[in-house]
Every structure is written in C-alpha cells, then in structure tokens.
C-alpha cells in the first residue's frame, strides 16, 4: 500500500503478487470489521503467474483513521493496515 499513511485527498496504490490462478478478493474494512469496499479480480491466464498486480483505491470518502486491506484467495488471506490522516 502506497502511500501509507496517506491523506484522504490522494488515491492509494495496492500491489500484490499473482502466485496462483483464481479469483482474488480485495476488501477494505474499518477497525470494527465493517466492510467499506470489496472487489473481485479474476486471474485465469497462465501468463499472469509470477507477475505483480497494481490497482488504485480511492480513499476520498474515508474519514481519518485506521483501516485494513485484505487480499484473499482460496481461504488464504494477507492483511495490511492503511492509515488515513487528516
């Protein structure tokens, strides 16, 4: 996640490796576990394996605070903290 911490006036870039083919779930939640946003991204082409995926996340509507970004596939999850400053 870059930049992190960030201001709500900027978009955040998320980069993650494509280690396996399938449908990746990208979810942003607040500290109470409430889902703010969720996207599904499907990778089913063998040429995607080993590459990094880069996506933008708009955070303009988020209040200052701590959030969690989770990327999951087939029950495996990676979670990182995102901090929005005033």
Biopython code that builds the backbone (N, CA, C, O; Angstrom):
import numpy as np
from Bio.PDB.StructureBuilder import StructureBuilder

atoms = [
    (1, "UNK", "N", (0.863, -1.171, 0.000)),
    (1, "UNK", "CA", (0.000, 0.000, 0.000)),
    (1, "UNK", "C", (0.905, 1.228, 0.000)),
    (1, "UNK", "O", (1.788, 1.372, 0.846)),
    (2, "UNK", "N", (0.666, 2.101, -0.961)),
    (2, "UNK", "CA", (1.484, 3.301, -1.055)),
    (2, "UNK", "C", (0.631, 4.457, -1.542)),
    (2, "UNK", "O", (-0.147, 4.247, -2.473)),
    (3, "UNK", "N", (0.708, 5.619, -1.012)),
    (3, "UNK", "CA", (1.428, 5.971, 0.217)),
    (3, "UNK", "C", (0.649, 5.521, 1.452)),
    (3, "UNK", "O", (-0.576, 5.405, 1.415)),
    (4, "UNK", "N", (1.352, 5.275, 2.515)),
    (4, "UNK", "CA", (0.735, 4.834, 3.761)),
    (4, "UNK", "C", (1.645, 5.252, 4.916)),
    (4, "UNK", "O", (2.760, 4.743, 5.032)),
    (5, "UNK", "N", (1.190, 6.166, 5.766)),
    (5, "UNK", "CA", (-0.129, 6.809, 5.835)),
    (5, "UNK", "C", (-0.353, 7.756, 4.651)),
    (5, "UNK", "O", (0.584, 8.156, 3.960)),
    (6, "UNK", "N", (-1.620, 8.095, 4.446)),
    (6, "UNK", "CA", (-1.992, 8.969, 3.347)),
    (6, "UNK", "C", (-3.100, 9.917, 3.778)),
    (6, "UNK", "O", (-3.734, 9.739, 4.819)),
    (7, "UNK", "N", (-3.311, 10.919, 2.955)),
    (7, "UNK", "CA", (-4.438, 11.843, 3.155)),
    (7, "UNK", "C", (-5.606, 11.353, 2.319)),
    (7, "UNK", "O", (-5.408, 10.704, 1.292)),
    (8, "UNK", "N", (-6.807, 11.653, 2.745)),
    (8, "UNK", "CA", (-7.982, 11.190, 2.003)),
    (8, "UNK", "C", (-8.116, 11.877, 0.649)),
    (8, "UNK", "O", (-8.972, 11.496, -0.150)),
    (9, "UNK", "N", (-7.288, 12.878, 0.378)),
    (9, "UNK", "CA", (-7.335, 13.559, -0.913)),
    (9, "UNK", "C", (-6.542, 12.813, -1.989)),
    (9, "UNK", "O", (-6.580, 13.198, -3.158)),
    (10, "UNK", "N", (-5.833, 11.766, -1.615)),
    (10, "UNK", "CA", (-4.996, 11.028, -2.565)),
    (10, "UNK", "C", (-5.520, 9.613, -2.765)),
    (10, "UNK", "O", (-6.129, 9.030, -1.868)),
    (11, "UNK", "N", (-5.275, 9.069, -3.956)),
    (11, "UNK", "CA", (-5.556, 7.664, -4.201)),
    (11, "UNK", "C", (-4.407, 6.831, -3.648)),
    (11, "UNK", "O", (-3.277, 7.308, -3.538)),
    (12, "UNK", "N", (-4.701, 5.600, -3.307)),
    (12, "UNK", "CA", (-3.702, 4.681, -2.777)),
    (12, "UNK", "C", (-3.432, 3.616, -3.835)),
    (12, "UNK", "O", (-4.355, 3.147, -4.502)),
    (13, "UNK", "N", (-2.176, 3.239, -3.985)),
    (13, "UNK", "CA", (-1.811, 2.157, -4.892)),
    (13, "UNK", "C", (-1.612, 0.882, -4.092)),
    (13, "UNK", "O", (-0.978, 0.878, -3.037)),
    (14, "UNK", "N", (-2.164, -0.189, -4.617)),
    (14, "UNK", "CA", (-2.049, -1.503, -3.989)),
    (14, "UNK", "C", (-1.353, -2.416, -4.988)),
    (14, "UNK", "O", (-1.746, -2.488, -6.153)),
    (15, "UNK", "N", (-0.329, -3.106, -4.533)),
    (15, "UNK", "CA", (0.398, -4.019, -5.397)),
    (15, "UNK", "C", (0.509, -5.365, -4.694)),
    (15, "UNK", "O", (0.872, -5.437, -3.520)),
    (16, "UNK", "N", (0.191, -6.432, -5.427)),
    (16, "UNK", "CA", (0.317, -7.762, -4.838)),
    (16, "UNK", "C", (0.720, -8.776, -5.903)),
    (16, "UNK", "O", (0.430, -8.592, -7.085)),
    (17, "UNK", "N", (1.394, -9.854, -5.479)),
    (17, "UNK", "CA", (1.851, -10.867, -6.430)),
    (17, "UNK", "C", (0.715, -11.814, -6.823)),
    (17, "UNK", "O", (-0.177, -12.109, -6.027)),
    (18, "UNK", "N", (0.774, -12.272, -8.047)),
    (18, "UNK", "CA", (-0.167, -13.294, -8.510)),
    (18, "UNK", "C", (0.573, -14.623, -8.439)),
    (18, "UNK", "O", (1.278, -15.016, -9.368)),
    (19, "UNK", "N", (0.395, -15.299, -7.318)),
    (19, "UNK", "CA", (1.099, -16.559, -7.079)),
    (19, "UNK", "C", (0.333, -17.768, -7.586)),
    (19, "UNK", "O", (0.918, -18.812, -7.874)),
    (20, "UNK", "N", (-0.987, -17.617, -7.695)),
    (20, "UNK", "CA", (-1.837, -18.717, -8.173)),
    (20, "UNK", "C", (-2.953, -18.127, -9.011)),
    (20, "UNK", "O", (-3.316, -16.961, -8.850)),
    (21, "UNK", "N", (-3.494, -18.935, -9.903)),
    (21, "UNK", "CA", (-4.626, -18.504, -10.703)),
    (21, "UNK", "C", (-5.904, -18.649, -9.885)),
    (21, "UNK", "O", (-6.010, -19.532, -9.034)),
    (22, "UNK", "N", (-6.867, -17.780, -10.148)),
    (22, "UNK", "CA", (-8.136, -17.826, -9.441)),
    (22, "UNK", "C", (-8.703, -16.434, -9.254)),
    (22, "UNK", "O", (-8.223, -15.463, -9.839)),
    (23, "UNK", "N", (-9.734, -16.357, -8.427)),
    (23, "UNK", "CA", (-10.396, -15.091, -8.158)),
    (23, "UNK", "C", (-9.919, -14.538, -6.824)),
    (23, "UNK", "O", (-10.160, -15.132, -5.773)),
    (24, "UNK", "N", (-9.250, -13.412, -6.874)),
    (24, "UNK", "CA", (-8.742, -12.741, -5.693)),
    (24, "UNK", "C", (-9.811, -11.779, -5.179)),
    (24, "UNK", "O", (-10.452, -11.084, -5.968)),
    (25, "UNK", "N", (-10.000, -11.736, -3.892)),
    (25, "UNK", "CA", (-10.922, -10.794, -3.257)),
    (25, "UNK", "C", (-10.088, -9.720, -2.554)),
    (25, "UNK", "O", (-9.207, -10.028, -1.751)),
    (26, "UNK", "N", (-10.381, -8.460, -2.871)),
    (26, "UNK", "CA", (-9.696, -7.328, -2.247)),
    (26, "UNK", "C", (-10.740, -6.587, -1.425)),
    (26, "UNK", "O", (-11.709, -6.065, -1.976)),
    (27, "UNK", "N", (-10.546, -6.536, -0.095)),
    (27, "UNK", "CA", (-11.548, -5.960, 0.794)),
    (27, "UNK", "C", (-10.917, -4.911, 1.711)),
    (27, "UNK", "O", (-9.855, -5.127, 2.295)),
    (28, "UNK", "N", (-11.592, -3.786, 1.817)),
    (28, "UNK", "CA", (-11.199, -2.729, 2.742)),
    (28, "UNK", "C", (-12.224, -2.695, 3.864)),
    (28, "UNK", "O", (-13.426, -2.636, 3.607)),
    (29, "UNK", "N", (-11.753, -2.731, 5.113)),
    (29, "UNK", "CA", (-12.660, -2.695, 6.259)),
    (29, "UNK", "C", (-12.133, -1.705, 7.294)),
    (29, "UNK", "O", (-10.954, -1.352, 7.301)),
    (30, "UNK", "N", (-13.045, -1.265, 8.169)),
    (30, "UNK", "CA", (-12.624, -0.371, 9.246)),
    (30, "UNK", "C", (-12.229, -1.192, 10.468)),
    (30, "UNK", "O", (-12.267, -2.422, 10.424)),
    (31, "UNK", "N", (-11.851, -0.529, 11.553)),
    (31, "UNK", "CA", (-11.356, -1.255, 12.734)),
    (31, "UNK", "C", (-12.424, -2.110, 13.400)),
    (31, "UNK", "O", (-12.095, -3.034, 14.143)),
    (32, "UNK", "N", (-13.697, -1.820, 13.148)),
    (32, "UNK", "CA", (-14.760, -2.636, 13.728)),
    (32, "UNK", "C", (-15.097, -3.844, 12.860)),
    (32, "UNK", "O", (-15.940, -4.661, 13.229)),
    (33, "UNK", "N", (-14.432, -3.959, 11.692)),
    (33, "UNK", "CA", (-14.686, -5.090, 10.802)),
    (33, "UNK", "C", (-15.730, -4.815, 9.733)),
    (33, "UNK", "O", (-16.024, -5.690, 8.920)),
    (34, "UNK", "N", (-16.292, -3.618, 9.721)),
    (34, "UNK", "CA", (-17.317, -3.276, 8.724)),
    (34, "UNK", "C", (-16.657, -3.134, 7.358)),
    (34, "UNK", "O", (-15.647, -2.446, 7.205)),
    (35, "UNK", "N", (-17.249, -3.800, 6.370)),
    (35, "UNK", "CA", (-16.714, -3.736, 5.012)),
    (35, "UNK", "C", (-17.018, -2.385, 4.393)),
    (35, "UNK", "O", (-18.168, -1.949, 4.349)),
    (36, "UNK", "N", (-15.978, -1.736, 3.919)),
    (36, "UNK", "CA", (-16.115, -0.447, 3.258)),
    (36, "UNK", "C", (-16.246, -0.652, 1.756)),
    (36, "UNK", "O", (-17.089, -0.039, 1.101)),
    (37, "UNK", "N", (-15.398, -1.526, 1.223)),
    (37, "UNK", "CA", (-15.377, -1.793, -0.214)),
    (37, "UNK", "C", (-14.840, -3.192, -0.448)),
    (37, "UNK", "O", (-13.977, -3.667, 0.290)),
    (38, "UNK", "N", (-15.353, -3.847, -1.478)),
    (38, "UNK", "CA", (-14.851, -5.174, -1.830)),
    (38, "UNK", "C", (-14.894, -5.335, -3.341)),
    (38, "UNK", "O", (-15.877, -4.978, -3.990)),
    (39, "UNK", "N", (-13.813, -5.878, -3.891)),
    (39, "UNK", "CA", (-13.708, -6.122, -5.327)),
    (39, "UNK", "C", (-13.196, -7.526, -5.544)),
    (39, "UNK", "O", (-12.418, -8.046, -4.745)),
    (40, "UNK", "N", (-13.635, -8.137, -6.629)),
    (40, "UNK", "CA", (-13.110, -9.433, -7.043)),
    (40, "UNK", "C", (-12.353, -9.249, -8.342)),
    (40, "UNK", "O", (-12.826, -8.577, -9.259)),
    (41, "UNK", "N", (-11.178, -9.845, -8.419)),
    (41, "UNK", "CA", (-10.346, -9.760, -9.608)),
    (41, "UNK", "C", (-9.956, -11.178, -10.002)),
    (41, "UNK", "O", (-9.376, -11.918, -9.207)),
    (42, "UNK", "N", (-10.282, -11.550, -11.243)),
    (42, "UNK", "CA", (-10.011, -12.912, -11.692)),
    (42, "UNK", "C", (-8.751, -12.961, -12.546)),
    (42, "UNK", "O", (-8.569, -12.171, -13.473)),
    (43, "UNK", "N", (-7.894, -13.909, -12.206)),
    (43, "UNK", "CA", (-6.692, -14.180, -12.980)),
    (43, "UNK", "C", (-6.752, -15.644, -13.384)),
    (43, "UNK", "O", (-6.600, -16.531, -12.543)),
    (44, "UNK", "N", (-6.975, -15.900, -14.679)),
    (44, "UNK", "CA", (-7.070, -17.287, -15.130)),
    (44, "UNK", "C", (-6.152, -17.579, -16.312)),
    (44, "UNK", "O", (-6.241, -18.642, -16.927)),
    (45, "UNK", "N", (-5.270, -16.634, -16.626)),
    (45, "UNK", "CA", (-4.312, -16.810, -17.718)),
    (45, "UNK", "C", (-2.956, -17.165, -17.119)),
    (45, "UNK", "O", (-2.456, -16.451, -16.250)),
    (46, "UNK", "N", (-2.372, -18.235, -17.568)),
    (46, "UNK", "CA", (-1.089, -18.698, -17.035)),
    (46, "UNK", "C", (-0.003, -17.629, -17.154)),
    (46, "UNK", "O", (0.962, -17.640, -16.389)),
    (47, "UNK", "N", (-0.152, -16.710, -18.106)),
    (47, "UNK", "CA", (0.834, -15.646, -18.278)),
    (47, "UNK", "C", (0.825, -14.662, -17.105)),
    (47, "UNK", "O", (1.785, -13.912, -16.927)),
    (48, "UNK", "N", (-0.249, -14.652, -16.301)),
    (48, "UNK", "CA", (-0.319, -13.778, -15.125)),
    (48, "UNK", "C", (0.542, -14.277, -13.965)),
    (48, "UNK", "O", (0.956, -13.489, -13.115)),
    (49, "UNK", "N", (0.809, -15.580, -13.928)),
    (49, "UNK", "CA", (1.549, -16.160, -12.808)),
    (49, "UNK", "C", (2.925, -15.521, -12.665)),
    (49, "UNK", "O", (3.650, -15.346, -13.645)),
    (50, "UNK", "N", (3.268, -15.177, -11.435)),
    (50, "UNK", "CA", (4.556, -14.591, -11.134)),
    (50, "UNK", "C", (4.618, -13.089, -11.320)),
    (50, "UNK", "O", (5.610, -12.462, -10.948)),
    (51, "UNK", "N", (3.580, -12.502, -11.887)),
    (51, "UNK", "CA", (3.544, -11.059, -12.086)),
    (51, "UNK", "C", (2.994, -10.355, -10.855)),
    (51, "UNK", "O", (2.390, -10.976, -9.981)),
    (52, "UNK", "N", (3.213, -9.059, -10.805)),
    (52, "UNK", "CA", (2.633, -8.225, -9.761)),
    (52, "UNK", "C", (1.414, -7.512, -10.350)),
    (52, "UNK", "O", (1.441, -7.067, -11.498)),
    (53, "UNK", "N", (0.357, -7.409, -9.563)),
    (53, "UNK", "CA", (-0.834, -6.681, -9.998)),
    (53, "UNK", "C", (-0.871, -5.353, -9.254)),
    (53, "UNK", "O", (-0.687, -5.310, -8.038)),
    (54, "UNK", "N", (-1.108, -4.270, -9.989)),
    (54, "UNK", "CA", (-1.174, -2.937, -9.411)),
    (54, "UNK", "C", (-2.572, -2.388, -9.621)),
    (54, "UNK", "O", (-3.096, -2.419, -10.735)),
    (55, "UNK", "N", (-3.177, -1.885, -8.554)),
    (55, "UNK", "CA", (-4.508, -1.296, -8.658)),
    (55, "UNK", "C", (-4.583, -0.027, -7.820)),
    (55, "UNK", "O", (-3.789, 0.162, -6.898)),
    (56, "UNK", "N", (-5.528, 0.833, -8.138)),
    (56, "UNK", "CA", (-5.748, 2.087, -7.417)),
    (56, "UNK", "C", (-6.967, 1.928, -6.512)),
    (56, "UNK", "O", (-7.937, 1.260, -6.869)),
    (57, "UNK", "N", (-6.905, 2.541, -5.355)),
    (57, "UNK", "CA", (-8.023, 2.563, -4.422)),
    (57, "UNK", "C", (-8.302, 4.014, -4.064)),
    (57, "UNK", "O", (-7.427, 4.713, -3.553)),
    (58, "UNK", "N", (-9.517, 4.463, -4.333)),
    (58, "UNK", "CA", (-9.894, 5.826, -3.974)),
    (58, "UNK", "C", (-10.299, 5.860, -2.510)),
    (58, "UNK", "O", (-11.122, 5.061, -2.064)),
    (59, "UNK", "N", (-9.716, 6.790, -1.769)),
    (59, "UNK", "CA", (-9.999, 6.886, -0.334)),
    (59, "UNK", "C", (-10.615, 8.240, 0.017)),
    (59, "UNK", "O", (-10.653, 8.619, 1.188)),
    (60, "UNK", "N", (-11.095, 8.966, -0.987)),
    (60, "UNK", "CA", (-11.633, 10.309, -0.772)),
    (60, "UNK", "C", (-12.816, 10.340, 0.187)),
    (60, "UNK", "O", (-13.013, 11.330, 0.892)),
    (61, "UNK", "N", (-13.594, 9.285, 0.223)),
    (61, "UNK", "CA", (-14.778, 9.266, 1.076)),
    (61, "UNK", "C", (-14.496, 8.773, 2.494)),
    (61, "UNK", "O", (-15.406, 8.723, 3.322)),
    (62, "UNK", "N", (-13.245, 8.409, 2.781)),
    (62, "UNK", "CA", (-12.914, 7.847, 4.094)),
    (62, "UNK", "C", (-12.528, 8.932, 5.095)),
    (62, "UNK", "O", (-11.813, 9.880, 4.771)),
    (63, "UNK", "N", (-13.018, 8.768, 6.306)),
    (63, "UNK", "CA", (-12.628, 9.654, 7.404)),
    (63, "UNK", "C", (-11.232, 9.265, 7.880)),
    (63, "UNK", "O", (-10.778, 8.145, 7.646)),
    (64, "UNK", "N", (-10.562, 10.187, 8.540)),
    (64, "UNK", "CA", (-9.252, 9.876, 9.114)),
    (64, "UNK", "C", (-9.406, 8.707, 10.084)),
    (64, "UNK", "O", (-10.376, 8.637, 10.839)),
    (65, "UNK", "N", (-8.435, 7.787, 10.053)),
    (65, "UNK", "CA", (-8.485, 6.640, 10.952)),
    (65, "UNK", "C", (-7.691, 5.478, 10.409)),
    (65, "UNK", "O", (-6.934, 5.617, 9.449)),
    (66, "UNK", "N", (-7.871, 4.331, 11.035)),
    (66, "UNK", "CA", (-7.163, 3.113, 10.679)),
    (66, "UNK", "C", (-8.113, 2.171, 9.950)),
    (66, "UNK", "O", (-9.253, 1.973, 10.371)),
    (67, "UNK", "N", (-7.636, 1.598, 8.867)),
    (67, "UNK", "CA", (-8.403, 0.659, 8.060)),
    (67, "UNK", "C", (-7.537, -0.558, 7.772)),
    (67, "UNK", "O", (-6.324, -0.529, 7.975)),
    (68, "UNK", "N", (-8.166, -1.624, 7.299)),
    (68, "UNK", "CA", (-7.444, -2.845, 6.966)),
    (68, "UNK", "C", (-7.784, -3.263, 5.554)),
    (68, "UNK", "O", (-8.954, -3.301, 5.171)),
    (69, "UNK", "N", (-6.757, -3.575, 4.780)),
    (69, "UNK", "CA", (-6.921, -4.047, 3.419)),
    (69, "UNK", "C", (-6.531, -5.514, 3.389)),
    (69, "UNK", "O", (-5.408, -5.876, 3.737)),
    (70, "UNK", "N", (-7.468, -6.353, 2.971)),
    (70, "UNK", "CA", (-7.218, -7.793, 2.914)),
    (70, "UNK", "C", (-7.317, -8.272, 1.474)),
    (70, "UNK", "O", (-8.213, -7.871, 0.731)),
    (71, "UNK", "N", (-6.395, -9.125, 1.098)),
    (71, "UNK", "CA", (-6.418, -9.770, -0.208)),
    (71, "UNK", "C", (-6.463, -11.263, 0.064)),
    (71, "UNK", "O", (-5.599, -11.800, 0.759)),
    (72, "UNK", "N", (-7.474, -11.937, -0.485)),
    (72, "UNK", "CA", (-7.611, -13.360, -0.195)),
    (72, "UNK", "C", (-7.865, -14.172, -1.461)),
    (72, "UNK", "O", (-8.393, -13.670, -2.453)),
    (73, "UNK", "N", (-7.472, -15.438, -1.393)),
    (73, "UNK", "CA", (-7.661, -16.402, -2.457)),
    (73, "UNK", "C", (-7.708, -17.782, -1.827)),
    (73, "UNK", "O", (-6.784, -18.178, -1.117)),
    (74, "UNK", "N", (-8.776, -18.512, -2.084)),
    (74, "UNK", "CA", (-8.911, -19.897, -1.605)),
    (74, "UNK", "C", (-8.638, -20.055, -0.113)),
    (74, "UNK", "O", (-7.947, -20.986, 0.299)),
    (75, "UNK", "N", (-9.177, -19.153, 0.691)),
    (75, "UNK", "CA", (-9.041, -19.267, 2.138)),
    (75, "UNK", "C", (-7.756, -18.706, 2.716)),
    (75, "UNK", "O", (-7.622, -18.628, 3.937)),
    (76, "UNK", "N", (-6.815, -18.315, 1.884)),
    (76, "UNK", "CA", (-5.584, -17.694, 2.371)),
    (76, "UNK", "C", (-5.741, -16.187, 2.278)),
    (76, "UNK", "O", (-6.226, -15.669, 1.273)),
    (77, "UNK", "N", (-5.330, -15.482, 3.328)),
    (77, "UNK", "CA", (-5.537, -14.040, 3.395)),
    (77, "UNK", "C", (-4.268, -13.318, 3.814)),
    (77, "UNK", "O", (-3.519, -13.774, 4.678)),
    (78, "UNK", "N", (-4.051, -12.173, 3.172)),
    (78, "UNK", "CA", (-2.970, -11.269, 3.539)),
    (78, "UNK", "C", (-3.636, -9.947, 3.907)),
    (78, "UNK", "O", (-4.437, -9.425, 3.131)),
    (79, "UNK", "N", (-3.317, -9.400, 5.076)),
    (79, "UNK", "CA", (-3.948, -8.168, 5.541)),
    (79, "UNK", "C", (-2.883, -7.140, 5.899)),
    (79, "UNK", "O", (-1.888, -7.452, 6.555)),
    (80, "UNK", "N", (-3.112, -5.908, 5.455)),
    (80, "UNK", "CA", (-2.208, -4.797, 5.787)),
    (80, "UNK", "C", (-3.036, -3.639, 6.317)),
    (80, "UNK", "O", (-4.201, -3.464, 5.960)),
    (81, "UNK", "N", (-2.412, -2.867, 7.166)),
    (81, "UNK", "CA", (-3.056, -1.704, 7.772)),
    (81, "UNK", "C", (-2.894, -0.488, 6.862)),
    (81, "UNK", "O", (-1.828, -0.276, 6.285)),
    (82, "UNK", "N", (-3.960, 0.310, 6.738)),
    (82, "UNK", "CA", (-3.936, 1.556, 5.986)),
    (82, "UNK", "C", (-4.353, 2.662, 6.946)),
    (82, "UNK", "O", (-5.381, 2.558, 7.616)),
    (83, "UNK", "N", (-3.546, 3.725, 7.010)),
    (83, "UNK", "CA", (-3.848, 4.836, 7.909)),
    (83, "UNK", "C", (-4.152, 6.063, 7.077)),
    (83, "UNK", "O", (-3.363, 6.465, 6.222)),
    (84, "UNK", "N", (-5.317, 6.659, 7.342)),
    (84, "UNK", "CA", (-5.738, 7.899, 6.704)),
    (84, "UNK", "C", (-5.565, 9.010, 7.742)),
    (84, "UNK", "O", (-6.120, 8.942, 8.839)),
    (85, "UNK", "N", (-4.790, 10.027, 7.380)),
    (85, "UNK", "CA", (-4.558, 11.154, 8.299)),
    (85, "UNK", "C", (-5.361, 12.355, 7.825)),
    (85, "UNK", "O", (-5.681, 12.473, 6.643)),
    (86, "UNK", "N", (-5.687, 13.258, 8.768)),
    (86, "UNK", "CA", (-6.487, 14.439, 8.380)),
    (86, "UNK", "C", (-5.730, 15.367, 7.452)),
    (86, "UNK", "O", (-6.263, 16.397, 7.039)),
]
sb = StructureBuilder()
sb.init_structure("model")
sb.init_model(0)
sb.init_chain("A")
sb.init_seg("    ")
for serial, (resi, resn, name, xyz) in enumerate(atoms, 1):
    if name == "N":
        sb.init_residue(resn, " ", resi, " ")
    sb.init_atom(name, np.array(xyz, "f"), 0.0, 1.0, " ", f" {name:<3s}", serial, name[0])
structure = sb.get_structure()
